[in-house]
C-alpha cells in the first residue's frame, strides 16, 4: 500500500494466490474538497457515488495445483489447458487461442504457435536445444521448406556441444557462427575474438595480466567499476 493505492491478496489453503485486488485511496486533500475531510475511504469496494472502484484479478487451479484460468478486471479470462500431471498444452483468451504447444514423448516442448508465428525446436537425447526455427507461417516439420530462402524464417539457429555439455558453437542466420572455448574447469575462455580470464578463485578478470580479485569482489572489468557496501 502507498498513499494513493492499496493492493490486497487472497490465498487458498495451499498457499496459492487466488485473488489480487487494487483500489485507489483518495488523499486527504481530495476528501476535503469533496466535503468529507474525516473520511479515510479505505473500504475498497465503492466510491462516494457507490460505484465499484476495485480492480480484481482472480486465479483458478486444478487438483494438481496448475493455474487453469486468470480472470482479468474487465471480465476477460485467460485459460490454460494441460494434459497429464501438468504439461501446458494451450493458452487462450476467452475463446480465442493465443498459443498451442506440442511436446515429444518426454513432454519436452518441440512446437509452439503464437498467433501467426510458429516455432519448432529440435532437441538432442540429453534435452539440449540443437535447432530452433520460427516463421510467420505454419511449420509441419523441422525442415519444412528446404528450398525456401533464409528470409522466410524469422529465427533460424543451431547449436553444438562438446562431450561435457559446454556450448561449442551457435549459428544464426543473421549473425553467423559464434564459437566458444573453455578451460579444463569448464570456464569460458573465448567467444570468437573475445577472451576471458579467471583468477584461482574463479573470479573473472579484465585480462590475463590482471591481478587476483581481493576478497573475491570484482572491482573492475572491461572498463566497468563495481563498488560494495560493508556487508
C-alpha positions in Angstrom: 0.0 0.0 0.0 1.0 3.6 -0.5 -0.6 7.0 -0.1 -2.7 6.6 -3.3 -3.5 2.9 -3.7 -3.8 -0.4 -1.8 -3.3 -3.9 -3.1 -4.6 -6.9 -1.2 -4.1 -10.6 -2.0 -6.2 -13.7 -1.3 -4.8 -17.2 -0.9 -6.2 -20.7 -0.8 -5.4 -23.4 1.7 -2.4 -24.5 -0.4 -0.8 -21.0 -0.3 -1.7 -20.2 -3.9 -2.8 -16.8 -4.8 -6.5 -16.8 -5.8 -7.2 -13.1 -5.9 -5.5 -9.7 -6.3 -7.4 -6.5 -5.6 -6.3 -3.0 -6.1 -8.1 0.3 -5.4 -7.2 3.9 -5.3 -7.3 5.8 -2.0 -8.2 9.4 -2.2 -5.8 11.8 -0.5 -6.9 13.9 2.5 -7.0 16.9 0.2 -9.3 15.2 -2.2 -11.6 14.1 0.6 -11.6 17.7 1.9 -12.6 19.1 -1.5 -15.5 16.6 -1.6 -16.7 17.6 1.8 -15.5 14.5 3.6 -12.4 15.6 5.5 -12.6 12.9 8.1 -13.2 10.0 5.7 -10.4 7.6 5.2 -12.1 5.8 2.3 -10.1 2.6 2.8 -13.2 0.4 2.2 -12.2 -1.0 -1.1 -15.5 -1.7 -2.7 -17.2 1.6 -3.6 -16.5 5.3 -4.2 -18.7 8.1 -2.9 -21.2 7.5 -5.7 -21.4 3.9 -4.7 -19.7 2.7 -7.8 -17.3 -0.2 -7.7 -13.7 1.0 -7.9 -11.7 -2.1 -7.0 -9.8 -3.8 -9.8 -9.6 -7.5 -9.1 -7.7 -10.4 -10.8 -8.8 -13.9 -9.8 -7.0 -17.2 -10.3 -8.3 -20.8 -10.6 -6.4 -24.0 -10.2 -7.0 -27.7 -10.9 -6.4 -30.6 -8.5 -2.7 -30.8 -9.5 -2.2 -27.1 -8.5 -1.9 -25.9 -12.1 -3.4 -22.5 -12.8 -6.3 -23.1 -15.2 -7.7 -19.6 -15.5 -6.9 -16.0 -14.8 -10.0 -13.7 -14.7 -9.0 -10.1 -15.6 -10.6 -7.0 -14.1 -12.6 -6.4 -17.3 -14.1 -9.9 -17.2 -12.0 -11.4 -19.9 -10.5 -14.8 -19.0 -7.1 -16.3 -19.8 -7.4 -20.1 -19.9 -4.7 -22.7 -19.6 -5.2 -26.2 -20.9 -3.0 -29.0 -19.5 -2.6 -32.8 -20.1 -1.2 -35.4 -17.8 0.2 -34.2 -14.5 0.5 -30.6 -15.6 2.1 -30.2 -19.1 0.8 -26.9 -20.6 -0.8 -27.6 -24.0 -2.8 -24.4 -24.9 -3.3 -20.8 -23.8 -6.5 -19.0 -24.9 -8.1 -15.6 -24.2 -11.8 -16.3 -23.8 -12.5 -18.5 -26.9 -9.5 -17.3 -29.0 -6.4 -19.5 -29.0 -3.3 -17.5 -28.2 -0.7 -20.3 -28.1 -0.7 -24.0 -28.9 2.2 -26.1 -27.5 3.2 -29.6 -28.8 5.6 -31.9 -26.9 7.5 -35.1 -27.6 7.1 -38.4 -25.7 9.2 -37.0 -22.9 6.9 -34.0 -22.7 9.6 -31.6 -23.9 8.3 -28.6 -25.9 9.1 -29.1 -29.6 6.5 -26.9 -31.3 4.6 -23.7 -30.4 2.3 -21.3 -32.2 1.8 -17.7 -31.1 -0.7 -16.1 -33.5 0.9 -16.3 -36.9 4.3 -17.1 -35.6 5.2 -20.8 -35.4 8.3 -22.1 -33.7 9.9 -25.5 -33.7 12.6 -26.9 -31.5 14.9 -29.9 -32.1 16.5 -31.4 -29.0 19.3 -33.9 -28.6 18.9 -37.1 -26.4 20.0 -35.1 -23.4 17.3 -32.4 -23.9 19.7 -29.7 -25.1 18.5 -27.4 -27.8 20.0 -28.3 -31.2 18.0 -26.3 -33.6 15.4 -23.5 -33.4 13.3 -22.1 -36.3 10.4 -19.7 -36.3 8.4 -18.4 -39.3 5.3 -16.4 -39.9 3.5 -19.5 -41.4 2.6 -23.0 -40.3 5.6 -25.3 -39.9 4.8 -29.0 -40.3 8.2 -30.5 -39.9 11.7 -29.4 -38.8 12.8 -28.6 -42.3 9.5 -27.7 -43.9 10.9 -25.7 -46.8 14.5 -26.8 -47.6 14.4 -24.7 -50.7 13.0 -21.7 -49.1 15.1 -18.6 -48.8 16.6 -17.7 -45.5 14.4 -14.6 -45.2 11.4 -16.9 -44.9 12.4 -17.6 -41.3 12.1 -15.0 -38.5 14.5 -17.1 -36.5 16.9 -19.9 -37.6 19.6 -21.0 -35.2 21.5 -24.2 -34.4 23.7 -25.2 -31.5 26.6 -27.6 -30.9 28.0 -29.1 -27.6 31.1 -30.9 -26.5 31.2 -34.1 -24.5 31.0 -32.3 -21.2 27.9 -30.3 -22.3 29.5 -27.0 -23.0 28.2 -25.0 -25.8 30.8 -25.0 -28.6 29.1 -23.0 -31.3 25.9 -21.3 -32.2 24.9 -20.4 -35.7 22.3 -17.7 -36.5 21.0 -16.9 -40.0 21.7 -13.2 -39.4 24.8 -13.0 -37.3 26.7 -16.1 -38.5 28.6 -18.6 -36.3 30.0 -17.9 -32.8 32.5 -20.4 -31.4 33.2 -20.9 -27.7 36.2 -22.4 -25.9 36.6 -23.5 -22.3 39.3 -24.4 -19.8 39.5 -27.7 -18.0 37.2 -26.4 -15.3 34.5 -25.6 -17.8 35.1 -21.8 -17.5 34.6 -20.0 -20.8 37.9 -18.6 -22.2 37.0 -17.5 -25.6 33.9 -16.4 -27.6 35.1 -15.7 -31.1 37.5 -12.8 -30.6 36.5 -12.0 -27.1 38.8 -13.6 -24.4 38.0 -14.3 -20.8 40.4 -14.9 -17.9 39.9 -16.0 -14.3 41.9 -16.0 -11.1 42.5 -19.1 -9.0 39.2 -18.4 -7.1 37.3 -18.3 -10.4 36.7 -14.6 -10.4 36.6 -13.2 -13.9 39.4 -10.8 -14.8 39.7 -8.0 -17.3 42.7 -9.7 -19.0 45.3 -12.4 -18.4 47.7 -9.8 -16.8 45.2 -8.6 -14.2 45.9 -9.3 -10.5 43.7 -11.6 -8.5 40.4 -10.2 -7.1 40.8 -9.2 -3.4 38.2 -10.6 -1.1 36.5 -12.3 -4.1 34.9 -9.0 -5.0 35.3 -7.9 -8.6 36.2 -4.2 -8.7 36.8 -3.5 -12.4 36.0 -5.4 -15.6 36.3 -4.2 -19.2 36.0 -0.5 -18.2 33.2 -1.0 -15.7 33.8 -0.4 -12.0 31.9 -2.2 -9.1 31.5 -0.9 -5.5 30.4 -2.8 -2.4 28.9 -1.9 0.9 30.3 -3.1 4.3 28.3 -6.3 4.0 
